[in-house]
Amino acid sequence: MTTYQGPVTVVADDVDVTMQADLSVAKEGHWGGRLSDYEDADMFKVLASDSALMRLPDGKQGRFVLEGKLAPGQTAMGVLGSGPAPF
């Protein structure tokens, strides 16, 4: 599968929450996309974390970093995955 749209669990430090993801794999093999449906406080904690993990409903998971700047009330945040795509 080269795309995934649906729920993911984001785990980073003391954050363990469900968000919505819209993810894809680029031709170069890199993966990323956007996260949405999150609480600002949770996403600020993910941004401050050195290690963030995304877990799909089937148990597959991958590490990622957030892309861009986060502003209060923002509705989506870009992500860039590392390693093999979990979907």
TORZA-926631 format. One record per residue: residue in one letter; z, x, y of N, C-alpha, C in turn. Coordinates in pm, whole numbers, plus 50000, padded with zeros to 5 digits. Atoms other than C-alpha are relative to their C-alpha. Example, Ala and Ser with C-alpha at 12.3 -4.5 7.8 and 13.67 -1.06 7.14 Angstrom:
2
A500005008949881507805123049550500005009050120;S499944991849881507145136749894500734992350109;
This chain:
87
M500005008549883500005000050000500005009050124;T500064991849880499125014150343500624993150121;T499315006949892500904988050555501194992349942;Y498855008350037504194969350547500464992350122;Q499425008549896505424940250757501094991849935;G498895007650055508834925550691501335006350031;P498654995149971512554932250681500235014049944;V499524986950045514074966950652501475001050038;T498624996849963517634979350654499975013850062;V499924987249930518215007050906501435005149988;V498704993750019521075030950827500035012850082;A499834987949919522265056851079501445000750046;D498584998549966525825069451120500744987249961;D499255012150034527895037151143499174987350014;V500915011449991524835014351175499434997249861;D500595004550126523674994450870499574985650024;V500455013249955521584965150995498574997049955;T501345004450033518494944950908499194998050127;M500955001449890515504946551142498664996149940;Q501365002750044511864936551122499155012450028;A500864988349986509254963751072498544996249989;D501465000850009505514966451124499545014549987;L500244986050031504504999150957498625002249941;S501284996550061501325016950854499935015149979;V500254985950027500065050150719498705003650071;A501194995249931497605069550936499135007949902;K500924992650086494575087050789500535013949966;E499474986650023496405120350824501175000049902;G498905000950093499115107550589501344997550066;H498755003049928501755102650859500214984950001;W499715014349994503495069050874500904997050120;G499185004249887505125049651152499684985750036;G500245013649956505045017551347501034995650101;R499065005849906507524995051524501114992649928;L498865008150044510944980051469500284989550106;S499665010749906511944946951625501164991849943;D498895008850040514644919951603501285007949975;Y498794992150010517534943551668500904997350120;E499055000649889520644943651884499905013250076;D500104987949918520464968252174501045010549960;A498924990550033523824984052081499705007449870;D500354993450127522624991051724498895010250021;M501114990949981519375006651841500405012350083;F499514988549925521155028852094500745009649907;K499314991550097523325041651805499005007349912;V501054993750081520215048451595499355011350080;L500624990049912518675067251890500895012450010;A499074988849986521795088951918500255007349868;S499754994250131521875096451545499045011549970;D500854988950045520565128751395499214996549875;S500625003450127519555111151076499944984949984;A500185014450017518115076251047499174997549874;L500645003450126517025060250721499574985350004;M500535013650008514875029350667499874996449851;R500045004350140515295010250338499274986749990;L500755012250022512794984150221500714991449894;P499345008950097513824953850009499915004749854;D500154995350139512534970749690500815012749973;G499164988250018514945000049746499385013050045;K500644987849952512365025449860500485002750143;Q499494996649869513435044450168499325012350056;G500584988449933512285069850422500755003050128;R499364995649876513665089850711499024998350116;F500855002049883512405083751063500745003950127;V499464998149866512915091051432499394989350089;L500525009849903512495067251723499075007150097;E500954994749903509595072651961500164992750133;G499945006149868509775066652332501424998450049;K498705002449939512625055352550500424985749973;L499445013150029514895025952484500644994550126;A499435006849883515735001452761500674987149954;P499355012650037518154972052742499024988350007;G500875011750003516344940152645498615002749946;Q501304996550057513354958552501499864992849866;T500155008250121511874938352212499495007749878;A500494992150114510384966151994500145014850033;M499854985549984510805003451939499105007049900;G500884992450087508295028151797500785009349909;V499394990750096509165048751489498935009349944;L500864990350066507665079851333500735004849876;G499384996450128508415085950966499805014449964;S500164986550053508925118850789499974998949848;G500155000550145507965125550431499084988849958;P500875010650052506145100750208500414986350053;A499735013649954505845064950330500744992349891;P499255007550100508355041850157499354986749961;F500695012650031505765014150120498645002849940;
